[in-house]
Amino acid sequence: MYEPHVKPRPVLFPDGAVDGLLAAAARAPSILNSQPWQFRVTPTAIDLFADPDRRLSSDLTGREMIISCGAALYGLRLAIRAIGYQPLVKVLPDPMQTHLLATVGLGELSPPTDAERRMIGALPHRHTHRDAYVRKPLPPGLLIRLQHDAVAEHAALALIDQPVQFTQLARLVARATATLSADARSKADAGRWVRPPGSHEKDGIPASLVAANAGPHAGWLAQRDFASERCAVVPEPDRIAPAATAILVTDADNRLAWMRAGQALHRVLVHAATQWVFATLYSQPLESPAARTMIKSSLRLPGAPQVILQLGVAATTRPTPRMTPHRVQAPRARRDS
């Protein structure tokens, strides 16, 4: 006899599936490719932890670390769809464990949709773009579909498509970037995470992917000049501008909102990558609550700004390295500190 109060038994992960799930989750974007996540695996659940040892010293509240982990959570959700299940997700499941950000299990069997299959196929070449864009418009209707993606993850993608808005944003980002570049903690972060030529590390930004910032280019927002610190790269004289600028916003500015921002960010980026559209990301100019408030007020945004994106079409991909599934697994007995 069926007893409705009896909970169904948790679904076991298929044999051999976990490494693939973790590898997909680890393809997520993270601040300076710091990959600040760990996963604790049990037969029926994968727990996502923030790894405080990988938090940037300039990320005082952990906002960027949590956004990065939210992105990894979306990657894990998408990977679970790839093996034919619905993911069961609990975000911030235990207030006593502040570094435990989510618990994910397997729900009902359900084959991925065509759209999900395309996104799963785009995961390996999705990357934060640091090269030249192609002088080509975005596919028709893509920006609207990306806005729908953000809404589906409890966020919004505000387009900065008016010249006055862009000028205001560019001025605010330039000011925040200049402050950031002079900050001792931020300089220490660059020293830790920008890898020198010949490095074999599986995290951080390789010197070969760092472009020198030789001053303003039309249509571009100011970027930090890591190259002058760690490697000599000749900037492009005529840098093709991105096709669109947008800001990912959330209705609040707390840990839950940052987790939502990370999931929305990765969903937007992977969807865009199915059309060979990639993004240059700006999160660090928003580190300060005052900077976020200023940008929200000046641009009349519908929520708290979390990440700025500049999008464009690219014909090639140069993804950053990733740690192996073994390296991102936490011990079974891990306890929050």
C-alpha positions in Angstrom: 0.0 0.0 0.0 1.3 3.5 -0.9 2.1 5.7 2.0 2.3 9.4 0.9 4.2 10.5 3.9 7.1 8.1 3.2 10.0 10.0 1.4 11.3 8.4 -1.8 14.8 6.9 -1.6 17.4 9.3 -2.9 18.7 8.4 -6.4 22.2 7.0 -6.7 24.6 8.7 -9.1 25.3 6.4 -12.0 28.6 4.5 -11.9 31.4 6.6 -13.4 29.3 9.8 -13.8 30.7 11.9 -11.0 34.0 12.8 -12.6 32.2 14.1 -15.7 29.8 16.1 -13.5 32.6 17.7 -11.6 34.6 18.4 -14.7 31.6 20.2 -16.2 31.0 22.2 -13.0 34.6 23.2 -12.9 34.3 24.8 -16.4 32.5 27.7 -14.8 33.9 31.2 -14.9 35.6 32.5 -11.8 37.3 35.6 -10.7 40.9 35.5 -12.0 40.2 31.8 -12.7 40.7 31.2 -9.0 38.2 28.3 -9.1 37.2 28.9 -5.5 35.0 25.8 -5.1 35.2 22.3 -3.6 32.7 19.4 -4.0 32.0 16.8 -1.4 30.6 13.6 -3.1 28.3 11.0 -1.5 26.5 8.3 -3.3 23.3 10.4 -3.5 24.4 14.0 -3.3 27.1 16.5 -4.3 27.8 19.3 -1.8 29.2 22.6 -3.2 31.5 24.5 -0.8 33.2 27.8 -1.2 37.0 27.4 -0.7 38.1 30.4 1.4 41.8 29.6 0.7 41.1 30.7 -3.0 39.2 33.8 -2.1 40.8 37.0 -3.4 42.2 39.2 -0.6 40.4 42.2 -2.2 37.1 40.3 -2.0 36.4 41.3 1.5 32.8 40.1 1.7 33.3 37.0 -0.4 30.8 38.3 -3.0 33.0 37.4 -6.1 33.8 34.0 -4.6 30.2 33.2 -4.1 29.2 34.4 -7.6 31.9 32.1 -9.0 30.5 29.2 -6.9 27.0 30.0 -8.2 28.4 29.7 -11.7 29.8 26.3 -10.8 26.4 25.2 -9.5 24.8 26.0 -12.8 27.4 24.0 -14.6 26.7 21.1 -12.3 23.0 21.4 -12.9 23.5 21.4 -16.7 25.8 18.4 -16.4 23.1 16.5 -14.6 20.7 17.3 -17.4 23.2 15.8 -19.8 22.9 12.4 -18.0 19.2 12.5 -18.2 18.0 13.6 -14.8 16.4 16.7 -13.3 18.7 18.2 -10.6 17.4 18.6 -7.1 19.1 21.7 -5.6 19.1 23.2 -2.1 20.9 26.5 -2.0 22.4 27.7 1.3 20.9 24.6 3.0 22.5 25.0 6.4 23.0 28.5 8.0 25.4 26.9 10.5 27.8 26.0 7.6 28.5 29.3 5.9 30.8 27.7 3.3 28.3 25.1 2.3 26.5 26.8 -0.6 24.4 24.1 -2.2 23.5 20.4 -2.1 22.6 18.8 -5.4 21.0 15.4 -6.0 19.2 13.6 -8.8 15.5 13.9 -9.4 13.3 12.4 -12.0 14.6 10.9 -15.2 14.1 13.4 -18.0 16.0 13.6 -21.3 17.7 17.0 -22.0 15.9 19.4 -24.4 17.5 20.4 -27.7 18.4 23.7 -26.2 20.1 22.0 -23.3 22.0 19.7 -25.6 23.3 22.7 -27.5 24.4 24.3 -24.2 26.0 21.1 -23.0 27.9 21.0 -26.3 29.1 24.6 -25.8 30.5 24.0 -22.3 34.0 23.0 -23.4 34.6 26.2 -25.6 32.8 28.7 -23.3 35.4 31.1 -22.0 36.0 34.6 -20.7 37.1 36.4 -23.8 40.4 38.2 -23.9 41.2 38.3 -27.6 39.9 40.4 -30.5 36.2 40.1 -31.5 35.0 39.6 -35.1 33.4 42.6 -36.8 30.0 41.0 -36.9 26.7 41.7 -35.2 25.2 39.4 -32.7 22.7 36.8 -34.0 19.2 38.3 -34.2 17.1 37.9 -31.1 20.0 36.5 -29.0 20.1 39.4 -26.5 16.4 38.9 -25.7 16.9 35.2 -25.2 19.8 35.9 -22.9 17.6 38.3 -20.9 15.1 35.4 -20.6 17.9 33.2 -19.3 18.7 35.7 -16.6 15.1 36.0 -15.5 14.8 32.2 -15.3 17.6 32.4 -12.7 16.0 35.1 -10.6 18.2 37.9 -12.0 18.0 40.4 -14.9 20.2 41.4 -17.7 20.1 45.2 -18.2 21.3 46.3 -21.6 23.4 49.5 -21.8 22.4 50.5 -25.3 22.2 54.2 -25.1 25.3 56.4 -25.7 24.7 58.5 -22.5 24.4 55.4 -20.4 27.5 53.8 -21.8 29.5 57.1 -21.2 28.4 57.1 -17.6 29.2 53.5 -17.1 32.6 53.9 -18.8 33.5 56.8 -16.5 32.5 54.9 -13.3 34.3 51.7 -14.4 37.5 53.7 -15.2 37.4 55.3 -11.8 36.8 52.0 -10.0 39.5 50.3 -12.1 42.1 53.0 -11.3 41.3 52.6 -7.6 41.6 48.8 -7.9 44.9 49.0 -9.7 46.4 51.1 -6.9 45.1 48.9 -4.1 47.7 46.7 -2.3 45.4 43.8 -1.8 44.4 43.9 -5.5 48.0 44.0 -6.5 48.7 40.9 -4.3 45.8 39.1 -6.0 47.3 39.8 -9.4 50.7 38.5 -8.2 49.1 35.3 -7.0 46.7 34.6 -9.9 48.4 35.9 -13.1 50.7 33.1 -14.0 54.1 33.8 -15.5 55.1 32.4 -19.0 55.8 28.7 -18.9 53.6 28.0 -15.8 51.9 24.6 -15.7 49.4 25.6 -13.0 45.8 24.6 -13.7 44.3 27.7 -12.2 44.9 31.5 -12.6 45.3 33.4 -15.8 48.2 32.4 -18.1 50.4 35.2 -19.2 49.6 34.2 -22.8 46.0 35.2 -22.3 46.7 38.6 -20.7 46.4 41.6 -23.1 48.1 44.8 -22.3 45.7 47.7 -21.6 47.1 50.6 -23.7 44.5 53.1 -22.8 40.9 53.6 -23.9 39.5 52.0 -27.0 36.1 53.1 -28.4 33.3 50.9 -27.1 35.5 49.2 -24.5 35.4 49.6 -20.7 38.6 50.1 -18.8 40.5 46.9 -17.9 43.2 46.3 -15.4 46.7 46.1 -17.0 48.0 42.8 -15.6 50.4 42.6 -18.5 52.6 45.4 -17.4 53.1 43.6 -14.1 53.8 40.1 -15.3 54.5 39.9 -19.0 55.1 42.0 -22.1 52.2 41.9 -24.6 51.9 44.3 -27.5 48.3 45.7 -27.5 46.2 45.8 -30.7 46.2 49.2 -32.3 42.6 49.0 -33.6 40.7 46.8 -31.2 37.3 45.8 -32.5 34.6 46.9 -30.0 32.2 44.4 -28.4 28.7 44.3 -30.0 26.8 44.8 -26.8 27.3 45.9 -23.2 25.0 44.6 -20.3 24.9 44.4 -16.6 23.6 41.4 -14.6 21.5 42.6 -11.7 19.8 41.0 -8.8 16.9 42.2 -6.7 18.9 42.0 -3.5 22.6 42.2 -2.6 23.3 39.2 -0.3 24.6 35.7 -0.4 21.5 34.2 -2.0 21.5 37.0 -4.6 25.2 36.3 -5.3 24.4 32.6 -5.8 21.6 33.5 -8.2 23.9 36.0 -10.0 26.5 33.2 -10.6 23.9 30.8 -11.9 22.4 33.4 -14.2 25.8 34.5 -15.4 26.9 31.0 -16.4 23.5 30.3 -18.1 23.8 33.5 -20.1 27.4 32.8 -21.1 26.9 29.1 -22.1 23.8 30.0 -24.1 25.7 32.8 -25.9 28.6 30.4 -26.6 26.2 28.1 -28.6 26.2 31.0 -31.1 30.0 31.6 -30.8 29.3 34.8 -28.8 31.6 35.3 -25.8 31.9 37.9 -23.1 34.6 40.1 -21.5 33.6 40.2 -17.8 34.0 43.0 -15.3 33.2 42.0 -11.7 36.1 43.6 -9.7 35.0 47.2 -10.4 31.8 46.3 -8.5 33.7 45.0 -5.4 32.8 48.0 -3.3 29.1 48.3 -2.1 29.5 52.1 -2.7 30.5 51.4 -6.4 27.5 49.1 -6.9 25.2 51.7 -5.3 26.7 54.5 -7.5 26.3 52.5 -10.7 22.8 51.4 -9.8 21.7 54.9 -9.1 23.5 56.6 -12.1 22.1 54.1 -14.6 18.8 53.6 -12.9 19.2 49.9 -12.9 16.3 47.6 -11.7 18.5 45.9 -9.1 22.0 45.6 -7.6 24.7 45.3 -10.3 26.8 42.1 -9.9 28.7 41.6 -13.2 29.3 43.8 -16.2 29.5 42.0 -19.6 30.7 43.1 -23.0 29.6 40.6 -25.7 30.9 39.9 -29.2 31.3 37.3 -31.8 34.6 35.4 -31.9 35.9 32.7 -34.3 38.5 31.1 -32.0 38.6 30.1 -28.4 41.4 30.2 -25.8 40.0 28.7 -22.6 41.9 29.0 -19.4 43.1 25.9 -17.6 41.0 23.9 -15.1 41.8 21.7 -12.1 41.0 18.0 -12.4 37.9 16.5 -10.8 40.2 14.9 -8.2 41.6 18.3 -7.1 38.2 19.9 -6.6 36.8 17.2 -4.4 36.8 17.8 -0.7 37.2 14.9 1.8 34.1 13.2 2.9 34.5 14.4 6.5 34.8 18.0 5.5 33.2 20.4 8.1 32.6 24.1 7.7 35.0 26.4 9.5 
